[in-house]
Amino acid sequence: MKGKTNSSLGKSWRIAVIGGAGHVGLPLSLVLADRGFHVTIVDTDEARMRQIQNGDFPFLEQGGAELLAKLREQGREISYTSSYKEVESCDIIIVTIGTPIDEFLNPSTKAIIRCFESLLPYLSDRQLVALRSTVSPGTTEWLDRYLRGKGKAVKLAFCPERILQGQAIQELQGLPQIVSGTTREAEEMAATLFSSIAPELVYLKPMEAEFAKLYCNVYRYIQFSISNQFFMIANSAGLDYYRILEGMKKGYRRMQDMPRAGFAAGPCLFKDTMQLAAFCSNEFSLGSSAMLINEGLPLYMVDQIARQYELSNLTVGLLGMAFKADSDDPRSSLSYKLKKVLLFRAKRVLTTDPHVKGDSELVPTEEVVEKSDLLILCAPHAEYKNLDSKNKPIFDVWNYYGRGGLI
Ligand SMILES: NC(=O)c1ccc[n+]([C@@H]2O[C@H](COP(=O)([O-])OP(=O)(O)OC[C@H]3O[C@@H](n4cnc5c(N)ncnc54)[C@H](O)[C@@H]3O)[C@@H](O)[C@H]2O)c1
């Protein structure tokens, strides 16, 4: 199942990364270009491609701006296009587009289907198509049948991305890469490609690999939910969860990976848990419970505040609107869910974030602190470590300030 790095590489391969301007696609494109491959980013977001082309890395990603600058300095230009036609001349097509869930919390297959409908005229049997987006189990085999039905016998692989957003550049080159293919040839070509960046390969069958990727994310989501549930139980009993957690962990090896309580959401964990639930006909009670707990945490916090304060008289300040610490990504952030609930229940809600762009309602941190009666630490960004809270009460569910999780 495990394999060592294969060093004989097809460096002359031309690679197209579909969705290459995104959080998964861009770091991968840059790392592949750094390894000497000729990379073409194919993306529907032309504005973002222009931004990258101008040397501006579009989101927070450790080492991303530096790697982009290095490639530009070395004249290793990446090509950018929104036209699928460019794919025709490529040897490898890596697909990294978003794979959302729909309003019924089921995987939305539209994006992948539309993408492949558009790609069809430009695909040929010599090419490798490597799916890298997170997909519902069975998607790769379904796609294989679909493409063959259209007369396209491309080599098809599923090689999931498992990076931590924000640390992609480093993790792409440090994590074992799961490789699977619908044929031996597809698997071998994908292995040759990924052995150029990953230290180790792990071989699975396509559906095993699809499950492995989902299980990794769902496991994390469930871990967070356990801590969140424990937090709410302790808090409701009038106890500081963090005193208990510290006591549990001290010198006790088996508890070391227990996470803190806090907002668990973002573009992947929630939707991947729902993808798995949909796959097993919504009979994934553990996943559904984790979702209710994690999504319920902000609601619980509002109720706790309302028990202690006349909420309708309070101005509440939310610190950190990104979905996690030190990120600029507001996608599926629970901070916005909290804001929505508070807009109905509090006198006023003020929001701030040092990284999130494009939200015209954000105000400077100092203004939020100054004007709020109560603060909620939503995303524990490094910028808030030495916050002057002017003695305003802070609901710090993360225990970021080490004063416990109680308000
Ligand atoms: N963000 C992460 O940390 C992470 C980690 C592992 C896996 N994933 C998975 O990777 C996939 C992509 O996630 P992301 O966070 O990079 O999303 P994203 O929205 O940041 O990037 C997707 C990119 O695809 C482009 N795009 C969408 N449809 C397109 C099309 N038809 N043709 C060409 N370009 C198109 C978008 O413009 C965007 O630039 C998802 O399946 C996600 O679950 C994400």
The ligand as an SDF file (V2000), in Angstrom:
LIG
                    3D

 44 48  0  0  0  0  0  0  0  0999 V2000
   -9.3620   24.7620    1.1610 N   0  0  0  0  0  0  0  0  0  0  0  0
   -8.7220   23.7130    1.6450 C   0  0  0  0  0  0  0  0  0  0  0  0
   -7.9180   23.8150    2.5740 O   0  0  0  0  0  0  0  0  0  0  0  0
   -8.9440   22.3350    1.0730 C   0  0  0  0  0  0  0  0  0  0  0  0
   -8.1560   21.2710    1.5410 C   0  0  0  0  0  0  0  0  0  0  0  0
   -8.3130   20.0200    0.9770 C   0  0  0  0  0  0  0  0  0  0  0  0
   -9.2690   19.8280   -0.0020 C   0  0  0  0  0  0  0  0  0  0  0  0
  -10.0450   20.8650   -0.4320 N   0  0  0  0  0  0  0  0  0  0  0  0
  -11.0030   20.6120   -1.5000 C   0  0  0  0  0  0  0  0  0  0  0  0
  -10.4650   21.1970   -2.6780 O   0  0  0  0  0  0  0  0  0  0  0  0
  -11.5170   21.6910   -3.5250 C   0  0  0  0  0  0  0  0  0  0  0  0
  -11.2800   23.1620   -3.8110 C   0  0  0  0  0  0  0  0  0  0  0  0
  -11.3610   23.9060   -2.6200 O   0  0  0  0  0  0  0  0  0  0  0  0
  -10.7680   25.3670   -2.5190 P   0  0  0  0  0  0  0  0  0  0  0  0
  -10.8280   25.7490   -1.0800 O   0  0  0  0  0  0  0  0  0  0  0  0
   -9.4760   25.4590   -3.2360 O   0  0  0  0  0  0  0  0  0  0  0  0
  -11.8630   26.1920   -3.3370 O   0  0  0  0  0  0  0  0  0  0  0  0
  -11.6660   27.6430   -3.9680 P   0  0  0  0  0  0  0  0  0  0  0  0
  -13.0300   28.1870   -4.1770 O   0  0  0  0  0  0  0  0  0  0  0  0
  -10.6690   28.4160   -3.1770 O   0  0  0  0  0  0  0  0  0  0  0  0
  -11.0070   27.3340   -5.3780 O   0  0  0  0  0  0  0  0  0  0  0  0
  -11.6960   26.7980   -6.4660 C   0  0  0  0  0  0  0  0  0  0  0  0
  -11.2430   27.5300   -7.7070 C   0  0  0  0  0  0  0  0  0  0  0  0
  -11.8740   26.9120   -8.8210 O   0  0  0  0  0  0  0  0  0  0  0  0
  -12.3220   27.9150   -9.7190 C   0  0  0  0  0  0  0  0  0  0  0  0
  -13.3970   27.2960  -10.4990 N   0  0  0  0  0  0  0  0  0  0  0  0
  -14.6320   26.9380  -10.0860 C   0  0  0  0  0  0  0  0  0  0  0  0
  -15.2870   26.3240  -11.0840 N   0  0  0  0  0  0  0  0  0  0  0  0
  -14.4390   26.2590  -12.1290 C   0  0  0  0  0  0  0  0  0  0  0  0
  -14.5230   25.7080  -13.4230 C   0  0  0  0  0  0  0  0  0  0  0  0
  -15.6190   25.0910  -13.8460 N   0  0  0  0  0  0  0  0  0  0  0  0
  -13.4650   25.8250  -14.2480 N   0  0  0  0  0  0  0  0  0  0  0  0
  -12.3240   26.4390  -13.8340 C   0  0  0  0  0  0  0  0  0  0  0  0
  -12.1920   26.9780  -12.6220 N   0  0  0  0  0  0  0  0  0  0  0  0
  -13.2320   26.8800  -11.7670 C   0  0  0  0  0  0  0  0  0  0  0  0
  -12.7410   29.0610   -8.8240 C   0  0  0  0  0  0  0  0  0  0  0  0
  -12.7510   30.2760   -9.5240 O   0  0  0  0  0  0  0  0  0  0  0  0
  -11.6410   29.0080   -7.7480 C   0  0  0  0  0  0  0  0  0  0  0  0
  -10.5300   29.8000   -8.1020 O   0  0  0  0  0  0  0  0  0  0  0  0
  -12.8050   21.3700   -2.7730 C   0  0  0  0  0  0  0  0  0  0  0  0
  -13.2710   20.1220   -3.2080 O   0  0  0  0  0  0  0  0  0  0  0  0
  -12.3560   21.2810   -1.3280 C   0  0  0  0  0  0  0  0  0  0  0  0
  -13.2140   20.4940   -0.5620 O   0  0  0  0  0  0  0  0  0  0  0  0
   -9.8870   22.1110    0.0690 C   0  0  0  0  0  0  0  0  0  0  0  0
  1  2  1  0
  2  3  2  0
  2  4  1  0
  4  5  1  0
  4 44  2  0
  5  6  2  0
  6  7  1  0
  7  8  2  0
  8  9  1  0
  8 44  1  0
  9 10  1  0
  9 42  1  0
 10 11  1  0
 11 12  1  0
 11 40  1  0
 12 13  1  0
 13 14  1  0
 14 15  2  0
 14 16  1  0
 14 17  1  0
 17 18  1  0
 18 19  2  0
 18 20  1  0
 18 21  1  0
 21 22  1  0
 22 23  1  0
 23 24  1  0
 23 38  1  0
 24 25  1  0
 25 26  1  0
 25 36  1  0
 26 27  1  0
 26 35  1  0
 27 28  2  0
 28 29  1  0
 29 30  1  0
 29 35  2  0
 30 31  1  0
 30 32  2  0
 32 33  1  0
 33 34  2  0
 34 35  1  0
 36 37  1  0
 36 38  1  0
 38 39  1  0
 40 41  1  0
 40 42  1  0
 42 43  1  0
M  CHG  2   8   1  16  -1
M  END
$$$$
